[in-house]
């Protein structure tokens, strides 16, 4: 918890700089992928994280050494909300898709979170349109997976 407070303070301090753009409440700490020296903040939409839109900071003690940000603007819903599979169903899909790499070692799940992830752009009349779909993000010590929250399809996160 102390790391979250310190990270928020670092980002708040540098977000006031005119050349950095941080949209305040649109980002939340991603405790799973953050560490003391590397903080990750995910953009959110309707209260859910967008796993591939983020602010990343690297710092040593009280010095910010790097800052990068990606941001979605002008988000438009393309359909009405649909029900999604449960976290338990997502884990079942993952278990059926991924074999254990070592029979003597149990795979450990660090977190399971519902949010959005980008799908490959679809091309219509020569213009790329990006679509974000609801996914369950499953984080393990060695890998991050996205489980499509509509279909249960599993893919390795980029």
HUURWO-V645367 format. One record per residue. N is the residue number from 1. RES is the residue in three letters. PHI is phi in radians with two decimals (none if undefined). PSI is psi in whole degrees, -180 to 180 (NA if undefined). NEAR is the number of other C-alpha atoms within 10 Angstrom. Layout:
BEGIN
N,RES,PHI,PSI,NEAR
N,RES,PHI,PSI,NEAR
END
This chain:
BEGIN
1,UNK,none,-39,7
2,UNK,-1.08,-38,8
3,UNK,-1.09,-37,15
4,UNK,-1.12,-43,17
5,UNK,-1.13,-46,10
6,UNK,-1.10,-42,14
7,UNK,-1.11,-44,24
8,UNK,-1.08,-39,15
9,UNK,-1.14,-42,12
10,UNK,-1.08,-48,18
11,UNK,-1.18,-41,20
12,UNK,-1.03,-42,13
13,UNK,-1.07,-47,11
14,UNK,-1.47,-16,16
15,UNK,-1.23,-22,15
16,UNK,-1.30,-15,11
17,UNK,-1.20,136,10
18,UNK,-1.13,-25,7
19,UNK,-1.53,-3,8
20,UNK,-1.93,140,13
21,UNK,-2.11,115,15
22,UNK,-2.29,123,20
23,UNK,-1.58,57,10
24,UNK,0.64,-110,11
25,UNK,-1.22,-3,8
26,UNK,-1.34,-11,16
27,UNK,-2.11,146,21
28,UNK,-2.37,148,19
29,UNK,-1.06,135,21
30,UNK,-1.73,90,17
31,UNK,-1.08,-26,14
32,UNK,-1.25,-38,13
33,UNK,-1.79,-3,11
34,UNK,-1.55,155,18
35,UNK,-2.43,-178,14
36,UNK,-1.03,-40,14
37,UNK,-1.75,-10,14
38,UNK,-2.29,111,17
39,UNK,-1.85,138,25
40,UNK,-2.16,130,22
41,UNK,-2.15,125,25
42,UNK,-1.68,137,22
43,UNK,-1.17,148,28
44,UNK,-2.16,156,20
45,UNK,-2.42,123,14
46,UNK,0.95,36,8
47,UNK,1.47,2,11
48,UNK,-2.01,142,15
49,UNK,-1.24,147,24
50,UNK,-1.81,106,25
51,UNK,-1.15,-21,22
52,UNK,-1.90,15,17
53,UNK,-2.15,116,19
54,UNK,-2.63,163,24
55,UNK,-1.94,131,21
56,UNK,-2.17,133,18
57,UNK,-2.21,146,21
58,UNK,-2.13,136,19
59,UNK,-2.54,155,16
60,UNK,-2.18,124,10
61,UNK,0.87,-113,7
62,UNK,-1.85,18,8
63,UNK,-1.99,126,9
64,UNK,-1.39,121,16
65,UNK,-1.73,-26,11
66,UNK,-2.75,157,10
67,UNK,-2.59,132,15
68,UNK,-2.45,152,12
69,UNK,-2.59,140,16
70,UNK,-2.16,147,14
71,UNK,-2.60,138,17
72,UNK,-1.65,137,12
73,UNK,-2.23,160,6
74,UNK,0.96,51,5
75,UNK,-1.29,132,9
76,UNK,-2.22,128,7
77,UNK,-1.20,138,9
78,UNK,-1.84,-7,7
79,UNK,-2.73,174,6
80,UNK,-1.36,153,5
81,UNK,-1.02,143,7
82,UNK,-2.18,155,9
83,UNK,-1.19,148,7
84,UNK,-1.99,162,17
85,UNK,-1.24,158,17
86,UNK,-1.34,165,14
87,UNK,-1.05,-38,18
88,UNK,-1.11,-42,10
89,UNK,-1.13,-37,15
90,UNK,-1.11,-42,26
91,UNK,-1.15,-37,19
92,UNK,-1.11,-43,12
93,UNK,-1.07,-42,17
94,UNK,-1.12,-44,19
95,UNK,-1.07,-36,12
96,UNK,-1.31,-21,10
97,UNK,-1.69,-26,12
98,UNK,-2.06,125,11
99,UNK,-1.48,150,10
100,UNK,-1.13,140,11
101,UNK,-1.42,-20,9
102,UNK,-2.55,118,8
103,UNK,-1.08,-24,8
104,UNK,-1.56,-7,7
105,UNK,-2.08,129,8
106,UNK,-1.42,139,9
107,UNK,-1.32,141,14
108,UNK,-1.98,135,10
109,UNK,-1.76,124,14
110,UNK,-1.52,-35,11
111,UNK,-2.86,156,14
112,UNK,-2.35,118,19
113,UNK,-2.32,140,15
114,UNK,-1.59,132,21
115,UNK,-2.90,-154,21
116,UNK,-2.12,149,25
117,UNK,-2.48,149,22
118,UNK,-1.28,140,15
119,UNK,-1.79,163,11
120,UNK,-0.95,137,11
121,UNK,-1.02,140,12
122,UNK,-1.74,138,11
123,UNK,-1.85,124,10
124,UNK,-2.30,126,8
125,UNK,0.86,40,5
126,UNK,1.38,-2,7
127,UNK,-1.92,129,9
128,UNK,-1.36,130,11
129,UNK,-2.05,127,11
130,UNK,-1.65,142,11
131,UNK,-2.23,137,16
132,UNK,-1.95,133,17
133,UNK,-2.03,153,14
134,UNK,-1.21,135,21
135,UNK,-2.41,156,28
136,UNK,-1.67,121,28
137,UNK,-1.59,123,27
138,UNK,-2.00,118,23
139,UNK,-1.87,127,19
140,UNK,-2.03,170,15
141,UNK,-1.03,-29,10
142,UNK,-1.89,-16,8
143,UNK,-2.69,154,11
144,UNK,-2.07,134,17
145,UNK,-2.09,148,19
146,UNK,-1.94,128,27
147,UNK,-1.95,117,26
148,UNK,-0.96,124,22
149,UNK,-1.35,-5,24
150,UNK,-1.70,-45,16
151,UNK,-1.89,-20,12
152,UNK,1.48,3,20
153,UNK,-1.12,136,14
154,UNK,-1.86,136,23
155,UNK,-2.48,155,15
156,UNK,-1.39,131,11
157,UNK,-1.17,143,15
158,UNK,-1.17,NA,8
END
